Amino acid sequence: MSGQDEFQFEFGEDFAEHIEAFHPTFCRVLVRYNPEGEAALNRRQSARLQRLSDYLHGGSRSLFMFELLVPPDKAQLAKLKGDKKAFDLEVRPRLMVQAIEQLQEAGVEPDVWKIEGLDRRLDCEKVVAGVHRAGRDRVGCIVLGRGEDDQKVSEWLTTAAGVPGFIGFAVGRTVFWDPLVNWRNKKTTREAAAAEIARRYGEVAGLFERAHVAHAA
């Protein structure tokens, strides 16, 4: 089950049967993994994820998408006096690379890594280097919005788009939250809400494409 503190298979030993029932293009997991966190927790998660990875690469029609979240532990936050923005800027990038490498060593081999946004190009380059190490050049990265405001998402997408290896983005709440809330509260029509979601998504896609082209030129 994605989204929990510890990754579990929602359907237990029957996970493969449920994947094949839908045969999605991507089988995606959301995993919270801090490489400097609880070692036993990381080992348990890695073992389950390695099973899934082996299954998906062993004949499944679905590709493996891995959404990696690296939450701070209490000790890491304490060193920064509780400053989560400082953690995102100064500590999380290093931990993300360590997490990717630890998971690879445990036999977890995604086709696409879904990565929390990074403020600095150099950190994006280090993440891609970790993803591509030891001949994994065909593996891609996409950047996620993490529910941040429009300005922060724009900054993250623009930074990532200029780094070879980042092939796209994933945004959700940034695009659909306000239009859906307005529709639920009967402040707009279904058609107008759908049009606004489409407009917002188009803006984000255009931003990523323009930044990608500009850096490739």
GUFI-721975 format. One record per residue: residue number from 1; x, y, z of N, C-alpha, C in turn; residue in one letter. Coordinates in pm, 1 decimal. Example, Ala and Ser with C-alpha at 12.3 -4.5 7.8 and 13.67 -1.06 7.14 Angstrom:
BEGIN
{tornu 1,{1319.0,-569.0,780.0},{1230.0,-450.0,780.0},{1320.0,-330.0,780.0},'a'}
{tornu 2,{1285.0,-225.0,708.0},{1367.0,-106.0,714.0},{1290.0,3.0,787.0},'s'}
# end
This chain:
BEGIN
{tornu 1,{84.1,-119.0,0.0},{0.0,0.0,0.0},{87.9,124.4,0.0},'m'}
{tornu 2,{77.4,204.6,-102.4},{155.5,325.9,-111.1},{100.4,431.8,-16.7},'s'}
{tornu 3,{187.4,522.2,24.4},{143.6,635.5,103.3},{149.5,614.1,253.2},'g'}
{tornu 4,{184.7,494.5,297.3},{200.4,468.5,439.5},{345.5,491.5,480.6},'q'}
{tornu 5,{367.3,491.8,611.6},{503.9,508.1,660.3},{591.4,390.9,618.3},'d'}
{tornu 6,{530.7,273.0,605.9},{603.7,154.2,562.8},{531.5,92.2,443.7},'e'}
{tornu 7,{604.8,71.2,335.8},{544.7,13.4,216.2},{500.7,-130.3,242.0},'f'}
{tornu 8,{373.5,-158.0,206.1},{318.6,-292.4,217.1},{244.8,-326.1,87.4},'q'}
{tornu 9,{230.1,-454.7,58.2},{145.6,-497.3,-52.4},{-0.7,-495.8,-6.1},'f'}
{tornu 10,{-82.4,-416.0,-71.5},{-222.4,-403.4,-30.1},{-295.6,-536.9,-39.0},'e'}
{tornu 11,{-261.5,-618.1,-139.7},{-328.8,-746.1,-158.8},{-239.7,-865.0,-120.8},'f'}
{tornu 12,{-140.9,-838.1,-39.1},{-56.5,-945.0,10.5},{11.3,-1023.0,-101.0},'g'}
{tornu 13,{6.5,-1153.6,-90.7},{73.5,-1239.5,-188.3},{5.2,-1238.0,-324.7},'e'}
{tornu 14,{-112.3,-1176.8,-333.0},{-186.8,-1173.6,-459.5},{-158.8,-1046.8,-540.4},'d'}
{tornu 15,{-52.2,-974.3,-508.3},{-29.2,-845.9,-575.1},{-16.7,-861.6,-726.5},'f'}
{tornu 16,{48.2,-968.5,-773.5},{68.7,-987.4,-917.3},{-64.7,-1004.9,-989.2},'a'}
{tornu 17,{-154.4,-1079.7,-929.5},{-286.0,-1102.9,-990.2},{-360.2,-971.7,-1011.9},'e'}
{tornu 18,{-351.7,-882.0,-915.1},{-422.2,-754.7,-927.0},{-355.9,-663.6,-1029.9},'h'}
{tornu 19,{-225.9,-667.7,-1040.9},{-158.5,-589.2,-1144.7},{-199.6,-638.6,-1282.7},'i'}
{tornu 20,{-199.4,-769.1,-1301.3},{-231.6,-824.4,-1433.1},{-377.8,-803.0,-1469.9},'e'}
{tornu 21,{-464.1,-790.0,-1370.7},{-605.9,-765.2,-1400.7},{-625.7,-632.6,-1471.9},'a'}
{tornu 22,{-537.6,-537.6,-1444.2},{-549.2,-405.2,-1505.9},{-439.7,-378.6,-1608.5},'f'}
{tornu 23,{-329.1,-452.9,-1600.2},{-206.8,-433.7,-1679.7},{-184.6,-285.8,-1715.7},'h'}
{tornu 24,{-161.3,-201.5,-1612.7},{-137.9,-58.8,-1638.9},{-5.0,-37.1,-1710.7},'p'}
{tornu 25,{5.5,76.6,-1778.8},{133.2,110.3,-1841.6},{243.4,118.5,-1736.5},'t'}
{tornu 26,{211.5,182.5,-1624.0},{306.6,192.6,-1513.5},{244.9,133.8,-1387.3},'f'}
{tornu 27,{323.2,56.8,-1316.5},{289.8,16.3,-1180.9},{369.5,107.7,-1088.3},'c'}
{tornu 28,{300.0,191.2,-1013.9},{367.2,295.5,-937.0},{355.6,269.1,-787.6},'r'}
{tornu 29,{465.4,289.2,-717.8},{466.0,281.6,-572.5},{508.3,417.4,-517.0},'v'}
{tornu 30,{456.3,449.6,-401.0},{499.5,568.9,-328.1},{565.4,519.4,-200.1},'l'}
{tornu 31,{691.5,554.1,-182.8},{769.7,498.6,-72.2},{839.4,610.7,4.2},'v'}
{tornu 32,{824.2,606.4,134.7},{900.0,695.9,222.8},{1023.9,621.3,270.2},'r'}
{tornu 33,{1139.6,674.9,234.8},{1264.2,603.0,262.0},{1372.5,704.8,294.6},'y'}
{tornu 34,{1415.7,703.1,419.5},{1526.3,787.9,462.6},{1647.2,697.5,486.9},'n'}
{tornu 35,{1753.2,709.9,408.1},{1865.9,616.6,419.5},{1937.3,623.6,553.3},'p'}
{tornu 36,{1917.1,731.9,627.0},{1977.0,743.2,759.6},{1874.0,717.4,869.2},'e'}
{tornu 37,{1756.8,668.3,828.5},{1651.4,638.6,924.1},{1665.1,498.0,981.4},'g'}
{tornu 38,{1553.2,441.8,1023.5},{1553.1,311.1,1089.1},{1598.2,202.7,991.4},'e'}
{tornu 39,{1707.9,138.0,1021.5},{1767.1,40.1,929.8},{1674.7,-78.7,906.4},'a'}
{tornu 40,{1610.3,-128.2,1011.6},{1522.7,-245.1,996.9},{1404.2,-212.6,906.6},'a'}
{tornu 41,{1348.8,-94.0,921.4},{1239.1,-50.5,835.3},{1284.0,-46.6,689.4},'l'}
{tornu 42,{1400.1,10.3,666.0},{1450.4,18.5,528.6},{1472.6,-119.9,469.0},'n'}
{tornu 43,{1522.5,-212.2,548.7},{1544.7,-348.6,498.2},{1412.0,-416.2,463.0},'r'}
{tornu 44,{1311.1,-399.6,547.2},{1180.6,-460.8,519.6},{1120.3,-404.7,390.9},'r'}
{tornu 45,{1127.8,-274.1,378.2},{1071.9,-212.9,258.3},{1148.8,-256.4,133.6},'q'}
{tornu 46,{1279.7,-256.5,142.8},{1362.4,-295.2,28.4},{1331.7,-436.9,-17.5},'s'}
{tornu 47,{1309.3,-526.9,77.1},{1281.2,-666.1,42.1},{1150.1,-677.4,-35.3},'a'}
{tornu 48,{1047.3,-605.5,9.1},{918.7,-609.1,-62.1},{931.5,-545.3,-200.0},'r'}
{tornu 49,{1001.4,-434.7,-205.3},{1016.7,-363.6,-332.4},{1100.4,-442.9,-431.2},'l'}
{tornu 50,{1198.0,-517.8,-381.2},{1278.2,-603.0,-469.2},{1192.8,-713.0,-530.2},'q'}
{tornu 51,{1100.6,-769.0,-452.2},{1008.0,-869.2,-505.8},{923.8,-810.0,-618.5},'r'}
{tornu 52,{871.3,-689.8,-594.9},{789.7,-624.6,-697.3},{872.2,-595.2,-821.3},'l'}
{tornu 53,{993.0,-545.6,-801.8},{1080.9,-513.7,-913.6},{1110.3,-638.5,-996.2},'s'}
{tornu 54,{1143.1,-748.0,-929.6},{1171.7,-873.0,-1000.7},{1051.2,-919.5,-1080.6},'d'}
{tornu 55,{934.3,-908.1,-1019.7},{812.1,-949.7,-1088.8},{788.4,-864.8,-1214.2},'y'}
{tornu 56,{798.8,-733.4,-1200.1},{768.9,-644.7,-1312.5},{868.7,-661.2,-1426.1},'l'}
{tornu 57,{993.4,-692.0,-1393.6},{1094.0,-710.1,-1497.9},{1101.4,-854.8,-1546.8},'h'}
{tornu 58,{1019.5,-940.8,-1488.5},{1026.5,-1081.4,-1524.9},{918.2,-1127.6,-1619.0},'g'}
{tornu 59,{852.7,-1035.6,-1685.6},{750.2,-1076.5,-1780.1},{621.7,-996.3,-1771.9},'g'}
{tornu 60,{606.2,-910.6,-1672.9},{488.2,-826.0,-1665.2},{487.1,-725.4,-1780.3},'s'}
{tornu 61,{367.9,-684.9,-1818.6},{354.5,-585.0,-1924.8},{367.6,-442.7,-1872.9},'r'}
{tornu 62,{376.9,-424.9,-1742.9},{380.9,-291.9,-1682.8},{523.6,-248.5,-1652.2},'s'}
{tornu 63,{547.9,-119.7,-1669.4},{674.3,-60.4,-1628.5},{666.5,-22.0,-1481.2},'l'}
{tornu 64,{782.2,-1.5,-1420.6},{792.8,21.7,-1276.7},{824.0,168.6,-1251.7},'f'}
{tornu 65,{729.7,240.2,-1188.5},{750.9,378.6,-1149.2},{762.4,386.5,-996.6},'m'}
{tornu 66,{868.3,450.9,-952.4},{898.6,456.5,-808.6},{895.6,602.2,-763.4},'f'}
{tornu 67,{796.6,637.0,-682.7},{790.1,771.5,-625.0},{861.1,769.7,-489.6},'e'}
{tornu 68,{972.1,840.5,-484.2},{1056.9,842.0,-365.2},{1035.2,969.7,-285.0},'l'}
{tornu 69,{992.8,952.0,-161.6},{985.6,1063.0,-66.8},{1088.0,1038.6,43.3},'l'}
{tornu 70,{1163.2,1142.1,75.9},{1264.7,1130.1,181.2},{1227.2,1226.3,294.0},'v'}
{tornu 71,{1147.6,1178.7,389.8},{1108.0,1265.7,500.9},{1220.5,1278.1,603.0},'p'}
{tornu 72,{1233.0,1392.2,667.7},{1337.0,1406.5,770.6},{1300.4,1328.4,896.1},'p'}
{tornu 73,{1401.5,1272.5,962.6},{1373.0,1213.5,1093.2},{1394.5,1319.5,1201.3},'d'}
{tornu 74,{1364.5,1283.6,1323.1},{1368.1,1382.0,1431.5},{1508.1,1438.7,1452.2},'k'}
{tornu 75,{1609.2,1352.7,1442.9},{1746.4,1397.9,1465.3},{1790.7,1494.7,1356.5},'a'}
{tornu 76,{1754.3,1465.2,1233.2},{1792.6,1553.3,1121.9},{1726.6,1690.2,1135.3},'q'}
{tornu 77,{1599.3,1690.6,1173.5},{1530.2,1818.5,1192.2},{1585.5,1894.6,1312.8},'l'}
{tornu 78,{1620.2,1821.4,1417.1},{1672.7,1886.4,1537.1},{1801.4,1961.8,1506.3},'a'}
{tornu 79,{1887.0,1904.0,1422.1},{2011.9,1970.7,1384.0},{1985.7,2101.8,1310.0},'k'}
{tornu 80,{1869.4,2108.4,1244.4},{1833.8,2227.6,1167.8},{1733.2,2315.1,1242.6},'l'}
{tornu 81,{1715.5,2285.7,1371.0},{1622.2,2359.9,1456.2},{1480.8,2360.2,1398.8},'k'}
{tornu 82,{1443.6,2246.2,1340.7},{1308.7,2229.7,1289.6},{1280.1,2295.3,1156.9},'g'}
{tornu 83,{1383.0,2344.1,1090.0},{1364.6,2418.5,965.1},{1352.6,2321.2,847.2},'d'}
{tornu 84,{1229.4,2293.8,803.7},{1207.4,2197.8,695.2},{1255.5,2251.3,560.2},'k'}
{tornu 85,{1251.9,2382.1,542.1},{1302.7,2438.6,417.3},{1454.1,2418.2,406.8},'k'}
{tornu 86,{1523.6,2432.2,518.6},{1667.5,2406.8,518.8},{1695.6,2260.4,490.5},'a'}
{tornu 87,{1611.6,2172.0,543.6},{1627.5,2029.2,513.7},{1612.6,2004.8,363.9},'f'}
{tornu 88,{1508.8,2062.4,303.0},{1485.8,2043.9,159.4},{1603.7,2092.1,76.2},'d'}
{tornu 89,{1664.2,2201.1,116.7},{1770.8,2260.8,37.4},{1907.1,2197.8,64.4},'l'}
{tornu 90,{1939.1,2172.7,189.9},{2075.1,2135.9,226.0},{2096.5,1987.3,253.5},'e'}
{tornu 91,{1991.5,1915.6,292.0},{2009.0,1777.3,335.1},{1938.2,1678.4,242.3},'v'}
{tornu 92,{1815.2,1706.4,205.3},{1738.0,1610.1,126.7},{1805.5,1568.8,-3.4},'r'}
{tornu 93,{1866.7,1658.6,-80.7},{1929.2,1613.4,-205.7},{2031.9,1501.6,-186.3},'p'}
{tornu 94,{2116.2,1515.5,-84.3},{2216.2,1411.0,-56.7},{2149.6,1280.6,-16.7},'r'}
{tornu 95,{2046.7,1289.3,66.3},{1977.6,1169.1,111.4},{1904.3,1100.1,-4.3},'l'}
{tornu 96,{1853.3,1178.5,-98.3},{1784.8,1119.0,-213.3},{1880.0,1031.8,-294.4},'m'}
{tornu 97,{1999.7,1082.8,-318.0},{2098.6,1004.2,-393.3},{2135.2,877.9,-315.5},'v'}
{tornu 98,{2155.8,891.0,-185.4},{2187.8,774.0,-103.5},{2074.0,671.8,-107.0},'q'}
{tornu 99,{1950.9,720.0,-99.8},{1836.1,629.5,-101.6},{1828.4,554.5,-234.1},'a'}
{tornu 100,{1847.0,625.6,-343.8},{1843.5,562.1,-475.9},{1949.7,452.7,-484.4},'i'}
{tornu 101,{2070.5,483.1,-440.8},{2179.5,385.9,-450.0},{2156.6,266.2,-357.2},'e'}
{tornu 102,{2104.9,290.5,-236.5},{2075.0,179.3,-146.7},{1968.7,87.9,-206.1},'q'}
{tornu 103,{1866.2,146.3,-263.9},{1758.6,66.1,-322.3},{1808.5,-12.3,-443.5},'l'}
{tornu 104,{1891.4,50.5,-524.8},{1950.5,-22.3,-637.1},{2032.2,-141.6,-588.6},'q'}
{tornu 105,{2111.6,-120.0,-484.6},{2193.2,-228.4,-430.7},{2106.8,-341.6,-375.9},'e'}
{tornu 106,{1985.1,-308.4,-333.8},{1892.7,-409.9,-282.7},{1815.0,-478.7,-394.2},'a'}
{tornu 107,{1843.6,-443.1,-520.2},{1777.4,-508.4,-632.4},{1649.8,-442.4,-677.0},'g'}
{tornu 108,{1628.1,-318.3,-636.6},{1508.0,-243.4,-677.0},{1544.5,-161.6,-800.0},'v'}
{tornu 109,{1479.9,-190.5,-913.8},{1520.6,-131.8,-1041.6},{1402.0,-67.9,-1114.4},'e'}
{tornu 110,{1364.0,54.2,-1076.4},{1254.4,120.7,-1146.0},{1291.3,156.3,-1290.4},'p'}
{tornu 111,{1189.3,169.6,-1372.7},{1206.9,225.7,-1506.9},{1203.9,378.0,-1502.1},'d'}
{tornu 112,{1127.4,431.6,-1408.2},{1117.2,576.2,-1389.9},{1116.6,606.6,-1240.7},'v'}
{tornu 113,{1201.0,701.5,-1201.3},{1201.1,753.2,-1064.9},{1121.3,883.1,-1061.9},'w'}
{tornu 114,{1024.5,889.9,-973.5},{943.9,1011.0,-954.6},{1002.2,1084.2,-834.2},'k'}
{tornu 115,{1058.2,1202.0,-859.0},{1149.0,1267.4,-764.6},{1087.7,1397.5,-711.2},'i'}
{tornu 116,{1102.3,1418.7,-580.4},{1063.8,1547.8,-522.5},{1145.7,1659.8,-586.3},'e'}
{tornu 117,{1082.3,1775.1,-603.3},{1149.5,1887.3,-667.2},{1274.7,1931.1,-593.4},'g'}
{tornu 118,{1371.6,1978.4,-671.3},{1499.5,2025.8,-616.8},{1524.4,2167.7,-663.4},'l'}
{tornu 119,{1584.8,2247.6,-576.0},{1602.8,2389.0,-605.3},{1724.5,2418.3,-691.9},'d'}
{tornu 120,{1822.0,2328.5,-691.0},{1947.9,2356.8,-759.3},{1973.2,2257.4,-871.8},'r'}
{tornu 121,{2020.4,2309.1,-983.7},{2051.0,2223.9,-1098.7},{2153.5,2116.9,-1061.8},'r'}
{tornu 122,{2254.3,2154.9,-985.2},{2358.0,2059.6,-948.3},{2299.8,1939.3,-875.1},'l'}
{tornu 123,{2202.8,1963.7,-788.3},{2140.4,1852.3,-716.4},{2061.2,1762.8,-811.6},'d'}
{tornu 124,{1994.8,1824.1,-909.9},{1924.8,1743.8,-1011.5},{2024.2,1656.5,-1087.9},'c'}
{tornu 125,{2138.7,1712.8,-1120.9},{2240.9,1637.0,-1194.0},{2293.5,1520.3,-1110.2},'e'}
{tornu 126,{2310.0,1542.1,-980.1},{2357.7,1434.5,-892.9},{2254.8,1322.8,-882.0},'k'}
{tornu 127,{2127.7,1358.5,-877.8},{2022.5,1256.1,-873.7},{2024.1,1174.1,-1002.0},'v'}
{tornu 128,{2033.5,1239.7,-1115.8},{2037.4,1167.4,-1243.1},{2160.1,1076.5,-1249.0},'v'}
{tornu 129,{2274.0,1125.7,-1201.3},{2395.1,1042.5,-1200.0},{2374.3,916.6,-1116.2},'a'}
{tornu 130,{2304.7,931.0,-1002.8},{2274.9,814.5,-920.6},{2179.8,718.3,-989.8},'g'}
{tornu 131,{2078.4,772.5,-1053.0},{1980.6,690.3,-1125.4},{2047.4,615.1,-1240.3},'v'}
{tornu 132,{2142.1,680.2,-1309.9},{2203.7,623.6,-1429.5},{2328.3,539.5,-1400.9},'h'}
{tornu 133,{2370.8,531.9,-1276.8},{2499.5,467.7,-1248.7},{2497.8,319.9,-1290.5},'r'}
{tornu 134,{2615.4,270.0,-1318.9},{2636.2,128.1,-1351.8},{2551.7,82.5,-1469.3},'a'}
{tornu 135,{2546.7,166.7,-1573.1},{2482.0,125.8,-1696.7},{2331.9,139.9,-1701.8},'g'}
{tornu 136,{2273.8,215.9,-1609.7},{2128.3,231.9,-1607.7},{2084.5,354.7,-1688.7},'r'}
{tornu 137,{2144.1,377.6,-1802.3},{2121.4,500.0,-1878.7},{1979.6,513.7,-1933.5},'d'}
{tornu 138,{1906.6,403.9,-1944.4},{1771.6,408.8,-2000.0},{1666.0,445.4,-1895.8},'r'}
{tornu 139,{1705.4,456.9,-1771.1},{1611.8,490.4,-1664.2},{1589.7,641.8,-1663.0},'v'}
{tornu 140,{1464.3,684.4,-1646.9},{1431.6,826.4,-1649.1},{1387.9,879.0,-1513.5},'g'}
{tornu 141,{1385.9,1011.1,-1503.6},{1335.6,1079.6,-1383.6},{1222.6,1173.4,-1423.5},'c'}
{tornu 142,{1122.2,1182.7,-1338.5},{1022.5,1288.2,-1352.4},{1015.0,1361.9,-1219.2},'i'}
{tornu 143,{980.6,1488.4,-1226.3},{977.3,1571.5,-1106.2},{832.7,1588.6,-1062.0},'v'}
{tornu 144,{808.4,1579.7,-932.0},{671.5,1592.8,-881.5},{652.4,1726.5,-812.3},'l'}
{tornu 145,{525.7,1767.7,-803.9},{493.6,1898.3,-747.9},{476.0,1899.8,-597.7},'g'}
{tornu 146,{444.7,1784.0,-539.2},{432.1,1766.9,-393.8},{329.2,1860.7,-331.3},'r'}
{tornu 147,{233.4,1907.0,-411.5},{128.2,1992.4,-358.5},{172.2,2132.8,-324.0},'g'}
{tornu 148,{288.8,2174.9,-373.2},{339.4,2308.7,-344.3},{262.7,2414.0,-426.1},'e'}
{tornu 149,{288.2,2541.9,-394.9},{219.2,2647.6,-468.0},{275.2,2661.4,-608.9},'d'}
{tornu 150,{203.7,2739.2,-691.6},{238.9,2749.5,-833.0},{381.9,2797.2,-853.5},'d'}
{tornu 151,{426.2,2893.3,-773.0},{559.2,2949.5,-789.9},{667.9,2845.8,-764.4},'q'}
{tornu 152,{653.0,2771.2,-655.6},{753.7,2670.0,-622.6},{754.0,2558.1,-726.3},'k'}
{tornu 153,{637.5,2514.1,-769.9},{631.1,2409.3,-871.8},{696.7,2457.1,-1001.0},'v'}
{tornu 154,{671.2,2581.3,-1038.2},{732.9,2636.6,-1159.7},{884.5,2637.0,-1148.9},'s'}
{tornu 155,{935.6,2674.6,-1031.9},{1081.0,2675.1,-1011.5},{1138.2,2534.4,-1022.9},'e'}
{tornu 156,{1072.7,2437.7,-959.4},{1122.8,2300.0,-962.8},{1120.5,2244.4,-1104.5},'w'}
{tornu 157,{1011.5,2267.8,-1176.1},{1000.3,2214.0,-1311.8},{1102.6,2277.9,-1405.0},'l'}
{tornu 158,{1122.0,2407.5,-1391.7},{1217.7,2476.7,-1477.7},{1359.5,2426.2,-1451.7},'t'}
{tornu 159,{1393.5,2405.3,-1325.1},{1526.7,2355.4,-1290.9},{1547.8,2214.0,-1344.8},'t'}
{tornu 160,{1450.5,2126.2,-1322.2},{1465.1,1986.1,-1365.3},{1464.9,1973.8,-1516.9},'a'}
{tornu 161,{1383.7,2054.1,-1584.3},{1368.8,2041.2,-1730.2},{1499.7,2064.4,-1803.3},'a'}
{tornu 162,{1590.0,2140.7,-1743.1},{1716.9,2169.3,-1807.9},{1823.3,2064.7,-1786.4},'g'}
{tornu 163,{1790.2,1956.9,-1716.4},{1889.4,1853.6,-1683.9},{1859.4,1726.7,-1763.4},'v'}
{tornu 164,{1950.8,1684.0,-1851.1},{1930.0,1557.3,-1923.2},{1906.3,1442.8,-1825.4},'p'}
{tornu 165,{1805.6,1363.3,-1853.4},{1767.3,1255.3,-1762.4},{1632.8,1279.0,-1700.1},'g'}
{tornu 166,{1594.2,1405.9,-1685.6},{1458.1,1438.6,-1642.2},{1370.9,1444.7,-1766.2},'f'}
{tornu 167,{1275.7,1352.7,-1775.7},{1198.4,1334.6,-1898.1},{1055.8,1386.5,-1888.2},'i'}
{tornu 168,{1015.4,1433.6,-1770.5},{878.8,1482.3,-1757.1},{848.6,1524.2,-1615.3},'g'}
{tornu 169,{720.4,1534.0,-1585.8},{677.4,1584.6,-1455.7},{546.9,1516.5,-1415.9},'f'}
{tornu 170,{513.3,1529.0,-1288.5},{385.8,1479.9,-1236.4},{330.3,1587.4,-1143.7},'a'}
{tornu 171,{218.8,1643.2,-1181.7},{152.4,1741.8,-1096.5},{7.2,1700.2,-1078.4},'v'}
{tornu 172,{-45.7,1721.8,-959.4},{-183.7,1684.2,-930.7},{-258.8,1797.8,-866.9},'g'}
{tornu 173,{-243.7,1810.1,-734.2},{-318.8,1912.2,-660.7},{-291.7,2052.4,-712.1},'r'}
{tornu 174,{-169.0,2077.5,-755.4},{-135.5,2209.6,-808.4},{-228.7,2247.8,-921.7},'t'}
{tornu 175,{-271.0,2148.6,-999.2},{-354.3,2172.9,-1116.7},{-502.9,2166.6,-1084.5},'v'}
{tornu 176,{-544.6,2064.2,-1008.8},{-688.7,2041.1,-999.8},{-755.4,2084.8,-870.0},'f'}
{tornu 177,{-678.1,2116.9,-766.1},{-738.8,2136.4,-634.6},{-838.9,2251.8,-632.2},'w'}
{tornu 178,{-796.4,2371.2,-667.7},{-886.5,2486.7,-659.9},{-1009.1,2472.5,-749.5},'d'}
{tornu 179,{-993.9,2430.5,-876.2},{-1113.8,2411.6,-958.7},{-1211.2,2309.5,-901.1},'p'}
{tornu 180,{-1160.5,2200.4,-843.9},{-1249.8,2100.5,-786.2},{-1319.7,2151.8,-661.5},'l'}
{tornu 181,{-1247.3,2226.4,-579.3},{-1309.7,2284.1,-459.6},{-1419.4,2381.4,-499.9},'v'}
{tornu 182,{-1392.1,2463.9,-599.1},{-1493.7,2559.0,-645.6},{-1615.3,2487.8,-702.4},'n'}
{tornu 183,{-1592.8,2376.8,-775.7},{-1705.6,2300.6,-829.0},{-1786.2,2235.4,-717.1},'w'}
{tornu 184,{-1714.8,2178.1,-618.5},{-1784.5,2115.1,-506.1},{-1869.7,2216.4,-430.4},'r'}
{tornu 185,{-1818.7,2338.4,-416.8},{-1890.7,2443.5,-343.9},{-1990.1,2518.0,-431.2},'n'}
{tornu 186,{-2012.5,2464.0,-553.1},{-2110.6,2519.9,-646.8},{-2079.1,2664.1,-686.5},'k'}
{tornu 187,{-1947.9,2695.3,-690.4},{-1905.2,2827.1,-735.2},{-1872.7,2829.3,-883.7},'k'}
{tornu 188,{-1873.9,2712.6,-944.3},{-1846.4,2703.6,-1087.4},{-1915.0,2579.8,-1141.7},'t'}
{tornu 189,{-1923.9,2569.3,-1273.0},{-1985.8,2453.4,-1334.4},{-1883.4,2343.7,-1358.0},'t'}
{tornu 190,{-1933.2,2223.5,-1384.3},{-1845.4,2111.2,-1415.3},{-1760.9,2141.5,-1538.3},'r'}
{tornu 191,{-1823.5,2198.1,-1638.8},{-1753.3,2228.6,-1763.4},{-1644.9,2332.6,-1741.1},'e'}
{tornu 192,{-1676.6,2437.2,-1662.5},{-1578.1,2543.1,-1637.4},{-1461.9,2489.4,-1554.1},'a'}
{tornu 193,{-1492.4,2402.2,-1457.8},{-1385.6,2343.6,-1376.2},{-1292.9,2258.0,-1462.5},'a'}
{tornu 194,{-1352.1,2177.7,-1551.4},{-1270.2,2093.5,-1640.2},{-1183.8,2179.9,-1730.9},'a'}
{tornu 195,{-1239.7,2288.8,-1781.8},{-1163.5,2377.4,-1868.9},{-1048.2,2443.4,-1793.9},'a'}
{tornu 196,{-1071.8,2481.1,-1668.3},{-966.7,2543.8,-1589.1},{-854.8,2444.8,-1556.5},'e'}
{tornu 197,{-891.3,2319.6,-1526.2},{-789.5,2217.0,-1501.7},{-705.5,2196.5,-1627.3},'i'}
{tornu 198,{-771.2,2190.5,-1742.3},{-698.6,2173.0,-1868.6},{-606.1,2291.6,-1895.4},'a'}
{tornu 199,{-654.2,2411.9,-1867.2},{-570.7,2531.2,-1888.8},{-447.5,2527.3,-1800.2},'r'}
{tornu 200,{-467.6,2491.9,-1672.8},{-355.0,2487.5,-1579.3},{-253.9,2381.2,-1619.5},'r'}
{tornu 201,{-304.3,2264.4,-1659.4},{-212.2,2159.3,-1701.0},{-134.6,2202.3,-1824.5},'y'}
{tornu 202,{-203.0,2268.1,-1916.5},{-135.7,2317.0,-2036.4},{-25.1,2415.7,-2003.5},'g'}
{tornu 203,{-48.6,2501.5,-1906.7},{53.4,2597.8,-1865.0},{176.4,2526.7,-1808.7},'e'}
{tornu 204,{152.6,2425.9,-1724.7},{263.7,2352.6,-1664.4},{342.1,2276.7,-1771.1},'v'}
{tornu 205,{269.3,2211.4,-1861.1},{336.2,2136.9,-1968.1},{417.6,2230.8,-2056.8},'a'}
{tornu 206,{359.8,2346.4,-2088.1},{431.8,2443.0,-2170.0},{557.3,2494.2,-2101.4},'g'}
{tornu 207,{547.8,2517.1,-1970.6},{663.9,2563.2,-1893.6},{776.2,2460.9,-1900.4},'l'}
{tornu 208,{743.9,2333.9,-1877.8},{845.7,2229.1,-1880.9},{907.0,2217.2,-2020.1},'f'}
{tornu 209,{823.7,2218.0,-2122.7},{873.5,2201.8,-2258.9},{963.2,2318.6,-2299.6},'e'}
{tornu 210,{923.5,2439.7,-2265.2},{1005.0,2556.7,-2301.6},{1140.4,2552.6,-2232.8},'r'}
{tornu 211,{1141.1,2516.4,-2103.7},{1268.1,2508.4,-2030.8},{1355.0,2396.1,-2086.3},'a'}
{tornu 212,{1292.5,2285.8,-2123.3},{1366.3,2172.5,-2179.0},{1431.5,2209.6,-2311.7},'h'}
{tornu 213,{1355.3,2274.0,-2397.4},{1406.5,2313.5,-2528.8},{1516.2,2418.3,-2514.8},'v'}
{tornu 214,{1495.8,2514.1,-2422.6},{1593.1,2621.8,-2404.8},{1729.0,2567.9,-2362.2},'a'}
{tornu 215,{1729.0,2470.0,-2274.1},{1856.4,2415.1,-2226.5},{1918.1,2318.3,-2326.3},'h'}
{tornu 216,{1833.8,2260.0,-2413.5},{1885.5,2166.7,-2512.4},{1946.0,2238.7,-2632.2},'a'}
{tornu 217,{1906.3,2364.5,-2651.4},{1952.6,2440.5,-2768.9},{2101.6,2473.3,-2758.1},'a'}
# end
